[in-house]
Amino acid sequence: MPKRTQLQRMVGRDPDEGERAGSGLEVFYDLIFVVLFSVAGVQLADYLAEGEVFVAVIGYLLVAFAAIWAWINFAWFASAFDTDDPWFRLAVLVQMIGVSVMAVGVPPVFSSIDADAHVDVKVIVFGYMVMRLGLVPQWLRAARESARCRQTCLTYAVACVVAQIGWTIVALAPMGLRMTLVAIVICIVIEFLGPYIAETRLTATPWNPFHITERYSTLIVITLGEGVVGTVAVLQAQIGRTGWTLQTVVLGATALGVTFAMWWLYTAMPNGQALADRRDRCFPWGYGMVPIFMACAAVGAGMDLIAKWIEGETHDSSLMVMAAVAIPLAVFTIGVIVAHYYLVGPSGMELILIVTALIPIVVGLVLVAVGVPLLVTVVVGALAPVLPVLIIEFSERFEPATL
């Protein structure tokens, strides 16, 4: 019989374990977020298709931030204190239940903003509460068993509780849309303050740079995959009604191609060793990736919107539809480049890569504005991550050894 996992002391992992990968439990945990990102992406595409840009953007930013923040909190904790014992696994199960609850609460966020009412985040906040019922005891356990990181772990635990109180007030207080958004921003600031104080003013947790960068790469794959699934679902419905057309073939190939290029761009600039060498830059890099993750998932929603445009399910202008893909694609490609060179330091190559990534996006927007067919401009814009990849792979100035 296999040996039963024993309860271990949560004293902190060795941050120099080498190129440590994510555990099976972490991968299982990641899969729950596929549902959350899928629901958020569908809502984003649907409201954009109805011309409700403000509702779509604000609603998506709120729910995407909630999802990514929940994921990041666990990723950094597990990197530092994963024991993979029964108590740890059960606590992760509680967090997974919380994520599932959050996914159920995504549509009410969008509909309440659409109604110009108090933002309905009650279900999402309840999901957060369930998650923290799993996470806060983990921080307290680490505080009890790790003398070196006791103050740091207690700071994390207190910050989680304070932020949760703030979110509960936001969910229940009778405020209008504007005041609700202001209160949400205040809660987000509190969310950032906890990790900032814990990691920069106290003893840093023993996180592993290779594990963290591998985990971030996994989340990139998840958000990219959600976009492909959404686009394929819409195209499948269209093919079922009208059969194969040139438009469906081009859009399907473009969606898969740009997704693959985005993944290639991210993996072509690995950050593990750079983060190990510059651990002092972990906070800006780690949390600076939040908008990149948001944009990554939004690209898939943009492709979904294009499919709806082909089907005639939206009256948005072709420029609006193109912008729905171009803007998140620009944020992703430029963000990935900037994040990498923030760690390794400037070399001049980053400017070349940024300009190269921007050219197809700008050209695509200009072309659609002057009347070029939408799918042609989408194919042009999709070259944004492709061209930097070509430069990286074939340029002698780009030295992988420095990564």
N, C-alpha and C positions, 0 to 999 in steps of 0.2 A: 504494500500500500504506500502511496506517496506520503511523504513526511508532512505533518500538519504544520501550518504556519504558526509560529509562536509570537506572543506579544513582545515587542521590542521597545527599548527605551528610545524616545524621540530626542536624541541629543544633537542631531544635525548630520547631514551627509558630508562626505569628503568632497570639497569643491574641486579637487584635482583628480577625480576618478577617471580622467581621460575622456574620450569621445562617447560619453554616456548617452544612450538613446531613451526615448520614452518607453514606459512600461506598457504591458497589455491593458492594464486598468486605465491608464491615461488615454490610450487610443479608444477604448470603449467609452470613456467619458466624452471624448471629442465627438463621437458619433451622435450624441444627443443634441449637439449644437447644429447639426445638419438640419434638423427639423426647425429650430428657431430661425436660422438664417433663411431657410426656404420660405417660411411664412412671411418674414420681413420683406424678402425680395418680391414675393407675389403682391403684397400690399403696395410696395413702392411702384411697381410696374402698373398696377391697376389704377392707382390714383393719378399717376402721370398720364395714363391713357385717357382719363376723364378730364385732363387739363388742370387738375388741382395740384399745381406745382408746390405751393407753400405747404399744404397738408402732407404731400408725399415726402418732401425733403425733411421737414421738421420731425414728422413721425418716424421716418427711417433713421435719422440721426439719433433720436432718443432710444429706440429699441435696439439699434445696432450697437450703440455705446453700452447699453445694459448687458447685452450678450457678450461683447468682447471684454468688458471689465470683469464680468463673472469668470470668464475663461482665464484671463490673465492672473487674477488673484490666486486661483488654484494652481496654475502653472508654476508660479514662483514659489508658492508654499511647498509644492511637491518636489521641486528641484532642490530645496534646502532640507526638507524634513520627511520625505517619503520613507515609511517603514514597511509598507505593503503587508502589514499584519491585520488581523481581523478587525480591530477597532478602526484602523485607517480605511479599510475597504468599506466598512459600514458607513463611515462618515462621508465617503465619496458617493455612496449610493444615495444618501440624503441630499447631497448637492445635485445629483443627477435628477432626482425628483423635482427639486426646485427649478432646474432649467426647463423641464417639461412643463411645469406650471407657467413659467414665464412665456413659453411659446403660445400657450392658450390666450394669454393676455395681450398679444400683439395687435390683433384687429381693433379692439376697443380704443387703443391709443390713437390710431388713425381716424376712426369714426368720430371720436370726441373732438379732435382738432378740427375736423371737417365741419362739425356743428358749432364751432367757435365757442366751445364750452370748456369747463374745467377738464384738463387732460386726464383721461381715465387710465391711471396707472395702477389701480388697486390690485389687479391680478398679478401684474409684473412685480409690484412691491411685495406681495405675498410670496411669490416665487423666490424673490431675493431673501425674504425672511427665512424660508425653508432652507435655502442654500447656506445661509449663515448659521442656521442651527447645526449644520454639518461642519462649517469652516471655523467658527469662533471657538468651539471646544478643542479643535485641533491646535489652534494658536495657544490656548491655555495649557493644553497638554505639553506643547513644546516649551512654554514658559516654565512649567514645573520641572521638566526633565533636562532642559538645556540651560545650565547656569550661565554659560557664556552669552547666550542670546535672550536671557530672561526679559530684560527691559524692552528689547526690540519686539519680542513676541507679544508682550502685554500691550505695547503701543498699537500693534496691528489689531489686536482684539478690541481694544477700546475704540479705535477709529471705526472699526466695522459696526460696533454697537451704536456709536454716535451717528454715523451716516444712516444707519437703518432707522433710527428715531426720526431723523430728518426726512427720509423718504416716506415714512408712515404719515408724518404731518402733511407732506405734499399730497399724498394719496387721499387723505380724509378731509383736509381743510377746504371749506367752500370758497375757492378763489376762481377768478376769471382766467382766461387763457394767458393773458400777458403776465399776470402775477404768478401763475403756475410755472410758466417758463423761467421766470426769474428765480423762483424757489428751486427749480430743478438745477439751474446753473450753480446755485449756492451749494447744493448737495454734491454736485460733481466736484466742486473745489474741495469740499471736505473729503471726498473719496481720494483725491490726489494727495492731500496733505498727510494722511496717515502713512502711506508708503514712503513719502518723501522724508518725513521726520525720522521714520524707523530706519531707513537705509542710509541716510546721509548724516544724521545727527547722533545716531546711536551705533551700536555694533551691527554691522551688516550681516544678513543671514548668509549661510554657506551655500549659496546657489551655484550651480555648475554652468559655466558659459556655453559649453557644447550642448548640454541638455536643453538649455533655454532656447538656443537658436534652432535646435532640431524641433522643439515643440512649436516654435513660431512658424517654422516651415510647414508643419502639419496643419496648422490653422489656415495658412495660405491655401493649401491643397483643399481643405474642406470648403472654404468660401468659393474657390474656383469651381469645385465640383458642383456646388449648389447652383451656380449660374448655368452650367452645362445642362443639368437636369431640368431646370425651368425652361430653358430654350427648347430642348428636345421635346418636352411635353407639349408646348405650344405648336411646334412644327408637326408633331405627330398628329395632333388634332386637325391641323390644316391639311395634311396629306390625306387623312381619312375622308375629308370632305371634297377635296379637289384633285387629289392625286399629286404625283411629283411634278414640280415645276422648276424652272431655272432659278426662280427667286428662293425657293426653299433649299435647293442644293447650295446656292451661293451663301445664304445666311447660315446654314448648318456648318458648312466648311469654314466660314469666317469665324463663327463662334468658337468652334473647337480649336482653330488655328491660333486665335488671339489668346485663348485660355492657356494653350500649351506654351506660347511665347512668354506670357506673364510668369508662368511657373519657371521657365528656363531663365528669364532675367533674374528672378529672385535667387535661384540656386547658383547662377553664374557668379554671384558675389557673396559667398558664404561668410558669415560673420563670427563663427565660433572662436577662432584664434584671436581675431581682432578684439572681441569682447573680453577674452581672457587677458589680453595685454592691457586693455583700458577698462578695467572694472569700475573705475570712477565715473564712467560715462553710461553706466547701466540704466540709470533712471531716465534721462532724456531719450535714450535709444529705445528702451523697453516700452515706455508709454507713448513715445512719439510714433510707434508703429500702429497705434489705435486708428488714426485716420486712414492709414494704408490698408488695414483690414476692412474698414468700412467701404473704401473705394473698391476693393477687390470684389466684394460681394455685390456692389452696386453695378459693376460692369455687366454681370449676368442679368440683372434686372433690366438694364438698358437693352440688352439683346432680346430679352422677352418683349420689351416695348416695340422693338423693330418688327418682331414677328406679328404683334397685334396690329401694327401699322399696315403690314402687308395684307393682313386679313380684313382690313377696313374696320377694325374694332376701336379705332381712335381717330379723332379729327385733329390731333396735334399736327402742327406744321412739320415738314421734313427737317427743318433746321432744329426745331425743338427735340425731335426724336434723335437726331444725330448728336445733339448736345448731351442727351441723357447717357450716351455711351462715351463721348469724347471727354467730358469733365471728369468722371471717376477714373477713366483710363489714364488721363494726364496726372491726376493725383497719385495713382498707384505707381506709374513708371518713374515719375520724378521723385516721389517719396522713397521708393526702394533705393534709388541711386544716392539720394541725399543721406539717407540713414546709413548706408554702407560707408560712404566717405566721411561721415561724421566720426565713425569709429577708426578708420584707417588713416584719416588725414587727407587733406587736399593734395592733388597731384596734377591738376589741369585736365585729366581725363574726365572728371565728373562734368565739367562744362561741355565737353564734346558730346558726352552721352545725353545730357539734358537737352541740348539743342537738337540733337538727332531725334530724340523722342518727341519733341514738340512739333517738329516740322510736319509729320504726317497728320497730326491732329489739327493744326492750323489750316493746312491745305484742305483737309476734309471738310472743315467748317466753311471755308471760303467757297469750295466747290458746290456744296449743297445750297449755300446762300444765293449763288448765281444760277441755280436751276439744274445742276447735274443730278441725275437719278440718285436716290438715297443709297441704294445698295452699293453703287460705285464708290460713293464717298465713305461708306462704312468700311469697305475693303481697304481704302487708302488710310483711313484713321487707324485701322487695326495693325498697321505697320509700326505703330508707336513703340511697342516692346520688341518688335522684330529687329529693327535697325540697330538699337543698342546691343542686342545679343550678337549680331553679326560683327560689330566692332570689337566687342569683348573677345569673341572667339578667334578672331583673325588679326587683332592688333598686337604688334610686338611691344607696344608701350604698356599694355595691360599685363601685369605680372601676377599670376595666381599665387605665387609663393608669398606675396605680401598680404594675402587675404586671411 
